[in-house]
Amino acid sequence: MTLSPPRHIEAPFHHWLTTHLAVYLDRLPETIDATVPLAEYGADSVCALSLCGDIEDDFGIVVEPSLLWDHPTVAQLAAHLTARGADPARGQR
């Protein structure tokens, strides 16, 4: 059984993710619900590849281009990044 990280640890990723995704999805960050699949907001392969590049640049971890399909919501992405040991403080630009 794997344990999920505490929600307060994932919170900085929610902000980072919604801020970056908002640019690619042409929406305001506050309109992105962390539990709604990003495909419903229009996320496509270009968005996915761009976000993967940002994650690799900002957090120094390699991610697969299928990341948005394997973890389709902001909440799932935040949990995944936290589990991978990404440091949310490092991702702040």
A tleap script that builds the chain and sets N, CA, C and O, in Angstrom:
source leaprc.protein.ff14SB
mol = sequence {
  NMET THR LEU SER PRO PRO ARG HIE ILE GLU
  ALA PRO PHE HIE HIE TRP LEU THR THR HIE
  LEU ALA VAL TYR LEU ASP ARG LEU PRO GLU
  THR ILE ASP ALA THR VAL PRO LEU ALA GLU
  TYR GLY ALA ASP SER VAL CYS ALA LEU SER
  LEU CYS GLY ASP ILE GLU ASP ASP PHE GLY
  ILE VAL VAL GLU PRO SER LEU LEU TRP ASP
  HIE PRO THR VAL ALA GLN LEU ALA ALA HIE
  LEU THR ALA ARG GLY ALA ASP PRO ALA ARG
  GLY GLN CARG
}
set mol.1.N position { 0.841 -1.183 0.000 }
set mol.1.CA position { 0.000 0.000 0.000 }
set mol.1.C position { 0.885 1.245 0.000 }
set mol.1.O position { 1.800 1.359 0.815 }
set mol.2.N position { 0.613 2.172 -0.910 }
set mol.2.CA position { 1.384 3.411 -0.953 }
set mol.2.C position { 0.588 4.505 -0.265 }
set mol.2.O position { -0.637 4.569 -0.363 }
set mol.3.N position { 1.307 5.348 0.422 }
set mol.3.CA position { 0.672 6.456 1.131 }
set mol.3.C position { 0.705 7.698 0.256 }
set mol.3.O position { 1.703 7.972 -0.410 }
set mol.4.N position { -0.373 8.435 0.260 }
set mol.4.CA position { -0.429 9.703 -0.463 }
set mol.4.C position { 0.210 10.787 0.377 }
set mol.4.O position { 0.088 10.770 1.602 }
set mol.5.N position { 0.895 11.738 -0.263 }
set mol.5.CA position { 1.456 12.851 0.492 }
set mol.5.C position { 0.334 13.704 1.073 }
set mol.5.O position { -0.761 13.755 0.514 }
set mol.6.N position { 0.598 14.366 2.182 }
set mol.6.CA position { -0.421 15.252 2.752 }
set mol.6.C position { -0.818 16.328 1.750 }
set mol.6.O position { 0.020 16.809 0.987 }
set mol.7.N position { -2.091 16.706 1.749 }
set mol.7.CA position { -2.615 17.697 0.798 }
set mol.7.C position { -1.882 19.034 0.875 }
set mol.7.O position { -1.726 19.699 -0.149 }
set mol.8.N position { -1.427 19.446 2.061 }
set mol.8.CA position { -0.758 20.748 2.165 }
set mol.8.C position { 0.561 20.771 1.398 }
set mol.8.O position { 1.027 21.842 1.010 }
set mol.9.N position { 1.168 19.607 1.176 }
set mol.9.CA position { 2.407 19.545 0.399 }
set mol.9.C position { 2.096 19.725 -1.084 }
set mol.9.O position { 2.887 20.322 -1.814 }
set mol.10.N position { 0.956 19.216 -1.532 }
set mol.10.CA position { 0.583 19.307 -2.938 }
set mol.10.C position { 0.084 20.698 -3.325 }
set mol.10.O position { 0.104 21.051 -4.504 }
set mol.11.N position { -0.356 21.484 -2.363 }
set mol.11.CA position { -0.960 22.789 -2.645 }
set mol.11.C position { -0.074 23.698 -3.502 }
set mol.11.O position { -0.591 24.312 -4.436 }
set mol.12.N position { 1.228 23.817 -3.237 }
set mol.12.CA position { 2.049 24.685 -4.107 }
set mol.12.C position { 2.037 24.235 -5.566 }
set mol.12.O position { 2.128 25.066 -6.469 }
set mol.13.N position { 1.925 22.938 -5.802 }
set mol.13.CA position { 1.848 22.458 -7.176 }
set mol.13.C position { 0.539 22.852 -7.833 }
set mol.13.O position { 0.509 23.108 -9.036 }
set mol.14.N position { -0.538 22.906 -7.075 }
set mol.14.CA position { -1.819 23.339 -7.646 }
set mol.14.C position { -1.661 24.740 -8.241 }
set mol.14.O position { -2.104 24.998 -9.360 }
set mol.15.N position { -1.039 25.625 -7.500 }
set mol.15.CA position { -0.833 26.994 -7.980 }
set mol.15.C position { 0.077 26.997 -9.208 }
set mol.15.O position { -0.235 27.628 -10.218 }
set mol.16.N position { 1.185 26.301 -9.115 }
set mol.16.CA position { 2.141 26.257 -10.226 }
set mol.16.C position { 1.461 25.697 -11.467 }
set mol.16.O position { 1.560 26.274 -12.550 }
set mol.17.N position { 0.771 24.575 -11.307 }
set mol.17.CA position { 0.118 23.934 -12.444 }
set mol.17.C position { -0.975 24.805 -13.052 }
set mol.17.O position { -1.032 24.972 -14.271 }
set mol.18.N position { -1.840 25.357 -12.212 }
set mol.18.CA position { -2.938 26.162 -12.765 }
set mol.18.C position { -2.416 27.420 -13.444 }
set mol.18.O position { -2.981 27.862 -14.444 }
set mol.19.N position { -1.354 27.995 -12.915 }
set mol.19.CA position { -0.765 29.180 -13.532 }
set mol.19.C position { -0.201 28.855 -14.916 }
set mol.19.O position { -0.425 29.597 -15.872 }
set mol.20.N position { 0.525 27.752 -15.016 }
set mol.20.CA position { 1.101 27.368 -16.307 }
set mol.20.C position { 0.025 26.892 -17.278 }
set mol.20.O position { 0.028 27.268 -18.450 }
set mol.21.N position { -0.884 26.073 -16.793 }
set mol.21.CA position { -1.940 25.573 -17.669 }
set mol.21.C position { -2.836 26.691 -18.189 }
set mol.21.O position { -3.307 26.636 -19.325 }
set mol.22.N position { -3.069 27.689 -17.370 }
set mol.22.CA position { -3.918 28.805 -17.781 }
set mol.22.C position { -3.377 29.468 -19.048 }
set mol.22.O position { -4.145 29.869 -19.923 }
set mol.23.N position { -2.070 29.577 -19.139 }
set mol.23.CA position { -1.453 30.170 -20.327 }
set mol.23.C position { -1.729 29.300 -21.552 }
set mol.23.O position { -2.129 29.807 -22.600 }
set mol.24.N position { -1.512 27.989 -21.417 }
set mol.24.CA position { -1.686 27.083 -22.553 }
set mol.24.C position { -3.149 26.882 -22.927 }
set mol.24.O position { -3.464 26.608 -24.086 }
set mol.25.N position { -4.040 27.016 -21.952 }
set mol.25.CA position { -5.464 26.797 -22.206 }
set mol.25.C position { -6.220 28.101 -22.455 }
set mol.25.O position { -7.421 28.090 -22.724 }
set mol.26.N position { -5.505 29.224 -22.364 }
set mol.26.CA position { -6.089 30.552 -22.583 }
set mol.26.C position { -7.303 30.784 -21.676 }
set mol.26.O position { -8.388 31.143 -22.133 }
set mol.27.N position { -7.078 30.564 -20.368 }
set mol.27.CA position { -8.110 30.763 -19.347 }
set mol.27.C position { -7.475 31.400 -18.126 }
set mol.27.O position { -6.251 31.446 -18.003 }
set mol.28.N position { -8.302 31.886 -17.238 }
set mol.28.CA position { -7.812 32.390 -15.960 }
set mol.28.C position { -7.510 31.200 -15.042 }
set mol.28.O position { -8.264 30.228 -15.027 }
set mol.29.N position { -6.421 31.268 -14.282 }
set mol.29.CA position { -6.069 30.143 -13.402 }
set mol.29.C position { -7.197 29.737 -12.453 }
set mol.29.O position { -7.392 28.551 -12.186 }
set mol.30.N position { -7.931 30.716 -11.949 }
set mol.30.CA position { -8.988 30.404 -10.985 }
set mol.30.C position { -10.181 29.687 -11.614 }
set mol.30.O position { -11.070 29.227 -10.898 }
set mol.31.N position { -10.211 29.586 -12.939 }
set mol.31.CA position { -11.308 28.866 -13.594 }
set mol.31.C position { -10.972 27.397 -13.833 }
set mol.31.O position { -11.788 26.652 -14.375 }
set mol.32.N position { -9.775 26.980 -13.432 }
set mol.32.CA position { -9.370 25.594 -13.621 }
set mol.32.C position { -9.630 24.832 -12.321 }
set mol.32.O position { -8.975 25.065 -11.305 }
set mol.33.N position { -10.588 23.929 -12.375 }
set mol.33.CA position { -10.950 23.098 -11.229 }
set mol.33.C position { -9.962 21.939 -11.155 }
set mol.33.O position { -9.737 21.248 -12.149 }
set mol.34.N position { -9.379 21.726 -9.996 }
set mol.34.CA position { -8.345 20.701 -9.813 }
set mol.34.C position { -8.857 19.286 -10.014 }
set mol.34.O position { -8.059 18.357 -10.144 }
set mol.35.N position { -10.179 19.099 -10.043 }
set mol.35.CA position { -10.731 17.751 -10.173 }
set mol.35.C position { -11.328 17.469 -11.552 }
set mol.35.O position { -11.814 16.367 -11.805 }
set mol.36.N position { -11.293 18.450 -12.432 }
set mol.36.CA position { -11.848 18.285 -13.780 }
set mol.36.C position { -10.733 17.855 -14.730 }
set mol.36.O position { -9.664 18.465 -14.739 }
set mol.37.N position { -10.970 16.809 -15.533 }
set mol.37.CA position { -9.946 16.395 -16.502 }
set mol.37.C position { -9.560 17.560 -17.422 }
set mol.37.O position { -10.420 18.280 -17.930 }
set mol.38.N position { -8.269 17.726 -17.618 }
set mol.38.CA position { -7.776 18.854 -18.404 }
set mol.38.C position { -8.232 18.791 -19.858 }
set mol.38.O position { -8.306 19.824 -20.521 }
set mol.39.N position { -8.533 17.618 -20.356 }
set mol.39.CA position { -9.050 17.495 -21.720 }
set mol.39.C position { -10.378 18.242 -21.866 }
set mol.39.O position { -10.704 18.731 -22.947 }
set mol.40.N position { -11.135 18.327 -20.780 }
set mol.40.CA position { -12.403 19.060 -20.835 }
set mol.40.C position { -12.179 20.565 -21.007 }
set mol.40.O position { -13.080 21.279 -21.447 }
set mol.41.N position { -10.991 21.042 -20.666 }
set mol.41.CA position { -10.649 22.451 -20.860 }
set mol.41.C position { -9.978 22.675 -22.211 }
set mol.41.O position { -9.653 23.809 -22.564 }
set mol.42.N position { -9.770 21.604 -22.964 }
set mol.42.CA position { -9.155 21.737 -24.278 }
set mol.42.C position { -7.681 21.399 -24.315 }
set mol.42.O position { -7.009 21.698 -25.302 }
set mol.43.N position { -7.154 20.778 -23.257 }
set mol.43.CA position { -5.740 20.389 -23.270 }
set mol.43.C position { -5.504 19.393 -24.400 }
set mol.43.O position { -6.252 18.429 -24.566 }
set mol.44.N position { -4.456 19.644 -25.169 }
set mol.44.CA position { -4.119 18.775 -26.282 }
set mol.44.C position { -2.647 18.395 -26.191 }
set mol.44.O position { -1.993 18.677 -25.187 }
set mol.45.N position { -2.130 17.765 -27.222 }
set mol.45.CA position { -0.743 17.299 -27.187 }
set mol.45.C position { 0.252 18.453 -27.101 }
set mol.45.O position { 1.302 18.319 -26.473 }
set mol.46.N position { -0.066 19.575 -27.721 }
set mol.46.CA position { 0.827 20.746 -27.643 }
set mol.46.C position { 0.877 21.256 -26.198 }
set mol.46.O position { 1.951 21.561 -25.680 }
set mol.47.N position { -0.262 21.343 -25.568 }
set mol.47.CA position { -0.333 21.753 -24.166 }
set mol.47.C position { 0.463 20.773 -23.300 }
set mol.47.O position { 1.241 21.190 -22.442 }
set mol.48.N position { 0.268 19.478 -23.525 }
set mol.48.CA position { 0.939 18.450 -22.737 }
set mol.48.C position { 2.460 18.546 -22.880 }
set mol.48.O position { 3.186 18.504 -21.886 }
set mol.49.N position { 2.929 18.672 -24.104 }
set mol.49.CA position { 4.373 18.756 -24.331 }
set mol.49.C position { 4.959 20.034 -23.729 }
set mol.49.O position { 6.056 20.019 -23.170 }
set mol.50.N position { 4.230 21.123 -23.845 }
set mol.50.CA position { 4.703 22.385 -23.265 }
set mol.50.C position { 4.793 22.286 -21.749 }
set mol.50.O position { 5.775 22.722 -21.149 }
set mol.51.N position { 3.760 21.709 -21.130 }
set mol.51.CA position { 3.770 21.560 -19.685 }
set mol.51.C position { 4.882 20.616 -19.239 }
set mol.51.O position { 5.541 20.869 -18.230 }
set mol.52.N position { 5.095 19.539 -19.975 }
set mol.52.CA position { 6.192 18.613 -19.640 }
set mol.52.C position { 7.536 19.336 -19.681 }
set mol.52.O position { 8.381 19.135 -18.809 }
set mol.53.N position { 7.729 20.176 -20.694 }
set mol.53.CA position { 8.967 20.959 -20.780 }
set mol.53.C position { 9.133 21.885 -19.593 }
set mol.53.O position { 10.232 22.018 -19.053 }
set mol.54.N position { 8.037 22.533 -19.179 }
set mol.54.CA position { 8.090 23.414 -18.005 }
set mol.54.C position { 8.440 22.630 -16.744 }
set mol.54.O position { 9.240 23.085 -15.926 }
set mol.55.N position { 7.841 21.458 -16.590 }
set mol.55.CA position { 8.110 20.628 -15.409 }
set mol.55.C position { 9.572 20.214 -15.389 }
set mol.55.O position { 10.231 20.299 -14.353 }
set mol.56.N position { 10.077 19.768 -16.525 }
set mol.56.CA position { 11.479 19.354 -16.599 }
set mol.56.C position { 12.415 20.522 -16.310 }
set mol.56.O position { 13.401 20.366 -15.590 }
set mol.57.N position { 12.110 21.692 -16.867 }
set mol.57.CA position { 12.950 22.869 -16.641 }
set mol.57.C position { 12.893 23.350 -15.193 }
set mol.57.O position { 13.926 23.633 -14.586 }
set mol.58.N position { 11.693 23.439 -14.649 }
set mol.58.CA position { 11.522 24.033 -13.318 }
set mol.58.C position { 11.845 23.081 -12.172 }
set mol.58.O position { 12.325 23.513 -11.124 }
set mol.59.N position { 11.584 21.784 -12.366 }
set mol.59.CA position { 11.761 20.841 -11.259 }
set mol.59.C position { 12.909 19.871 -11.457 }
set mol.59.O position { 13.267 19.141 -10.533 }
set mol.60.N position { 13.497 19.852 -12.656 }
set mol.60.CA position { 14.645 18.988 -12.894 }
set mol.60.C position { 14.315 17.506 -12.904 }
set mol.60.O position { 15.179 16.678 -12.614 }
set mol.61.N position { 13.069 17.157 -13.235 }
set mol.61.CA position { 12.711 15.747 -13.350 }
set mol.61.C position { 12.220 15.482 -14.762 }
set mol.61.O position { 11.554 16.325 -15.364 }
set mol.62.N position { 12.546 14.325 -15.282 }
set mol.62.CA position { 12.121 13.951 -16.621 }
set mol.62.C position { 10.733 13.331 -16.521 }
set mol.62.O position { 10.496 12.456 -15.689 }
set mol.63.N position { 9.824 13.785 -17.365 }
set mol.63.CA position { 8.465 13.241 -17.398 }
set mol.63.C position { 8.130 12.809 -18.819 }
set mol.63.O position { 8.654 13.355 -19.790 }
set mol.64.N position { 7.271 11.845 -18.920 }
set mol.64.CA position { 6.840 11.329 -20.221 }
set mol.64.C position { 5.811 12.280 -20.843 }
set mol.64.O position { 5.056 12.935 -20.125 }
set mol.65.N position { 5.785 12.351 -22.153 }
set mol.65.CA position { 4.795 13.205 -22.828 }
set mol.65.C position { 3.346 12.797 -22.535 }
set mol.65.O position { 2.428 13.594 -22.727 }
set mol.66.N position { 3.144 11.580 -22.080 }
set mol.66.CA position { 1.791 11.096 -21.757 }
set mol.66.C position { 1.335 11.531 -20.360 }
set mol.66.O position { 0.284 11.095 -19.891 }
set mol.67.N position { 2.103 12.370 -19.706 }
set mol.67.CA position { 1.829 12.774 -18.322 }
set mol.67.C position { 0.393 13.253 -18.119 }
set mol.67.O position { -0.256 12.847 -17.155 }
set mol.68.N position { -0.109 14.100 -18.999 }
set mol.68.CA position { -1.465 14.640 -18.832 }
set mol.68.C position { -2.550 13.599 -19.052 }
set mol.68.O position { -3.671 13.759 -18.569 }
set mol.69.N position { -2.232 12.546 -19.769 }
set mol.69.CA position { -3.220 11.489 -19.966 }
set mol.69.C position { -3.134 10.469 -18.831 }
set mol.69.O position { -4.141 9.863 -18.465 }
set mol.70.N position { -1.942 10.277 -18.277 }
set mol.70.CA position { -1.773 9.357 -17.145 }
set mol.70.C position { -2.294 9.971 -15.847 }
set mol.70.O position { -2.756 9.253 -14.961 }
set mol.71.N position { -2.221 11.291 -15.736 }
set mol.71.CA position { -2.660 12.035 -14.547 }
set mol.71.C position { -3.484 13.222 -15.061 }
set mol.71.O position { -2.969 14.337 -15.148 }
set mol.72.N position { -4.755 12.992 -15.402 }
set mol.72.CA position { -5.522 13.960 -16.187 }
set mol.72.C position { -6.077 15.182 -15.465 }
set mol.72.O position { -6.682 16.038 -16.112 }
set mol.73.N position { -5.898 15.298 -14.163 }
set mol.73.CA position { -6.398 16.476 -13.458 }
set mol.73.C position { -5.252 17.175 -12.738 }
set mol.73.O position { -4.191 16.585 -12.535 }
set mol.74.N position { -5.461 18.416 -12.358 }
set mol.74.CA position { -4.453 19.153 -11.595 }
set mol.74.C position { -4.167 18.422 -10.284 }
set mol.74.O position { -3.011 18.315 -9.875 }
set mol.75.N position { -5.202 17.925 -9.630 }
set mol.75.CA position { -5.004 17.208 -8.358 }
set mol.75.C position { -4.133 15.970 -8.551 }
set mol.75.O position { -3.245 15.702 -7.743 }
set mol.76.N position { -4.384 15.220 -9.615 }
set mol.76.CA position { -3.582 14.027 -9.870 }
set mol.76.C position { -2.155 14.378 -10.274 }
set mol.76.O position { -1.207 13.706 -9.869 }
set mol.77.N position { -2.006 15.428 -11.069 }
set mol.77.CA position { -0.661 15.873 -11.445 }
set mol.77.C position { 0.130 16.330 -10.219 }
set mol.77.O position { 1.306 15.998 -10.071 }
set mol.78.N position { -0.525 17.092 -9.346 }
set mol.78.CA position { 0.146 17.572 -8.127 }
set mol.78.C position { 0.582 16.408 -7.256 }
set mol.78.O position { 1.693 16.411 -6.726 }
set mol.79.N position { -0.281 15.413 -7.104 }
set mol.79.CA position { 0.068 14.240 -6.302 }
set mol.79.C position { 1.240 13.485 -6.934 }
set mol.79.O position { 2.137 13.022 -6.230 }
set mol.80.N position { 1.229 13.364 -8.248 }
set mol.80.CA position { 2.302 12.664 -8.956 }
set mol.80.C position { 3.637 13.397 -8.797 }
set mol.80.O position { 4.657 12.778 -8.493 }
set mol.81.N position { 3.625 14.708 -9.001 }
set mol.81.CA position { 4.867 15.476 -8.864 }
set mol.81.C position { 5.407 15.402 -7.439 }
set mol.81.O position { 6.615 15.290 -7.232 }
set mol.82.N position { 4.519 15.463 -6.472 }
set mol.82.CA position { 4.930 15.364 -5.076 }
set mol.82.C position { 5.546 13.994 -4.808 }
set mol.82.O position { 6.585 13.893 -4.155 }
set mol.83.N position { 4.906 12.942 -5.312 }
set mol.83.CA position { 5.414 11.585 -5.126 }
set mol.83.C position { 6.770 11.391 -5.802 }
set mol.83.O position { 7.588 10.594 -5.344 }
set mol.84.N position { 7.002 12.122 -6.889 }
set mol.84.CA position { 8.290 12.038 -7.609 }
set mol.84.C position { 9.385 12.823 -6.904 }
set mol.84.O position { 10.546 12.776 -7.311 }
set mol.85.N position { 9.015 13.554 -5.835 }
set mol.85.CA position { 10.001 14.281 -5.070 }
set mol.85.C position { 10.320 15.664 -5.607 }
set mol.85.O position { 11.324 16.261 -5.219 }
set mol.86.N position { 9.483 16.179 -6.491 }
set mol.86.CA position { 9.701 17.518 -7.010 }
set mol.86.C position { 9.529 18.529 -5.879 }
set mol.86.O position { 8.660 18.379 -5.021 }
set mol.87.N position { 10.361 19.546 -5.894 }
set mol.87.CA position { 10.349 20.565 -4.844 }
set mol.87.C position { 9.532 21.770 -5.310 }
set mol.87.O position { 9.946 22.480 -6.226 }
set mol.88.N position { 8.374 22.008 -4.686 }
set mol.88.CA position { 7.520 23.105 -5.156 }
set mol.88.C position { 8.183 24.472 -5.053 }
set mol.88.O position { 7.870 25.363 -5.843 }
set mol.89.N position { 9.082 24.657 -4.106 }
set mol.89.CA position { 9.766 25.951 -3.967 }
set mol.89.C position { 10.672 26.208 -5.169 }
set mol.89.O position { 10.858 27.358 -5.567 }
set mol.90.N position { 11.233 25.158 -5.747 }
set mol.90.CA position { 12.115 25.299 -6.892 }
set mol.90.C position { 11.340 25.707 -8.144 }
set mol.90.O position { 11.895 26.358 -9.029 }
set mol.91.N position { 10.065 25.329 -8.225 }
set mol.91.CA position { 9.271 25.606 -9.408 }
set mol.91.C position { 8.713 27.015 -9.467 }
set mol.91.O position { 8.072 27.375 -10.455 }
set mol.92.N position { 8.933 27.816 -8.451 }
set mol.92.CA position { 8.417 29.186 -8.469 }
set mol.92.C position { 9.337 30.054 -9.317 }
set mol.92.O position { 10.539 30.129 -9.061 }
set mol.93.N position { 8.774 30.702 -10.316 }
set mol.93.CA position { 9.589 31.556 -11.198 }
set mol.93.C position { 9.622 32.952 -10.685 }
set mol.93.O position { 10.256 33.817 -11.289 }
savepdb mol mol.pdb
quit
